[in-house]
Amino acid sequence: MSSSEPEFRTVHLIGIGGAGMSAIARILLGQGVRVSGSDARDGATIAELRELGAHIAIGHDAANLGLSGALPDSVVISKKAIPADNPELAAARERGIELLTRSQVLGRLAASGRSIMVCGTHGKTSTTSMLVSGMLTAGLDPSFAVGGTVLELGTNARGGTDPIFVAEADESDGSLVDYQPDVVILTNAEPDHMDHFSSEAEYFDVFDTFIARISDGGCLVACLDDVGAAERARRAKATGIRVSGYTTDASALPADLAECVGAEISEIEIAGNTTRGTLHMDGGAHRVSVGIAGTHMLLNATAALLSAREVGARSGPFAAGLAGFGGVGRRFEFKGESGGVRVYDDYAHHPTEVRAVLTAARGAIDSEGPERSRLVALFQPHMYSRTKLFAAEFGEALSLADSVIVNEVYGAREQPVPGVDAALVAGHVGVEVTTAADLDELRAKALEILRSGDTCFTIGAGDITTVGPLLLADLAERPRDE
């Protein structure tokens, strides 16, 4: 960041190895802040943070508050992940140490410069990563915090030299209200996280409240193709907030939204892992591309471009950065090819996301001709509440594949619910489908199904991400005539 005096001096992060918390740690370390933390498990992220100077303990203990040699001025927690009886949290309360959530820290960091916050039910991580990639190519050096690893940078966060802060803003626990952004990207808005929200209206209210916090002279960049985002844009416009919308069909929009269009995309085509389209903006037409498959990815790229221009990025160099965008970990991520089978991994855990991923995959496959025509989806439902609510929609989305294996539900923080299981989802799938009780059975059944020329996706927000590399090894050992 541009300030020579960091706001934070000594900070302890409980659960420092998580995607969101490790991003905060990286930025603080980059500012010269003394950082300590703890986590239940060791791993590569913990090792990287230690190399950057963080003092980290494995396991939670009140004594960990002194890891850096002094008690912290602030202790950072995740609302969802840290239980109230955590010994470090209890010790911090007893000592009167300031307690902050991850979003509150991000909000403070963002306030030191011009901020762009990316929100939406889907697409936050990809869009935020595109913003960072394009800005760097355009000669800007923002600080950023992303919910996944930007593959070309090998990190999820960094402190930059320019007074610009780019971050993914998560609505899942209502913490959007901790930010006061200059520019907000809203990729879409449809009901999710109903384990936290009591109604769909309450879920949408969080977005409306967040957008209302845009600073004077700021801007909302919204996808007008999405019903929920379009309604949020309409409400924002009515309160005087400037809206820059993007769409694939401006002629289909009502007059009040059509006048807000900042960019329209046409002539979209997918070739392999590249998506191209013509961007109509500022009275001109420009051919743009992004190095990842899917119309939704081109929409995300357009959002990134429109918002980056709000903080001074030049369109041409930024678009060049999008063309070279290498993707994000767990978002349409190519894991390898073995035995003639290509394996990808994706974090999709909502029906709309699953549909978008498989639609993009189908487009990429079709562009390569008949020699690669079969799409196999290995899906792990995430959380019982979401599975119960969207079982039919998941089945419909998965039916875009040719063959599907549904693994048992990954419960995360939830307890099992009778009748909410893999079979519930599989019952709504309209193509060849089977279920697996665990990841080992999933691999075994996948090995029986897969053949040379297939494209296979592991899909879900749980530990199914571990399956791809193991499956590639299985395929490599399989006799060639299989």
Order of alpha helices (4+ residues) and beta strands (2+ residues): beta-alpha-beta-alpha-beta-beta-alpha-beta-alpha-beta-alpha-beta-beta-beta-beta-alpha-beta-alpha-beta-alpha-beta-beta-beta-alpha-alpha-beta-beta-alpha-beta-alpha-beta-alpha-beta-alpha-beta-alpha
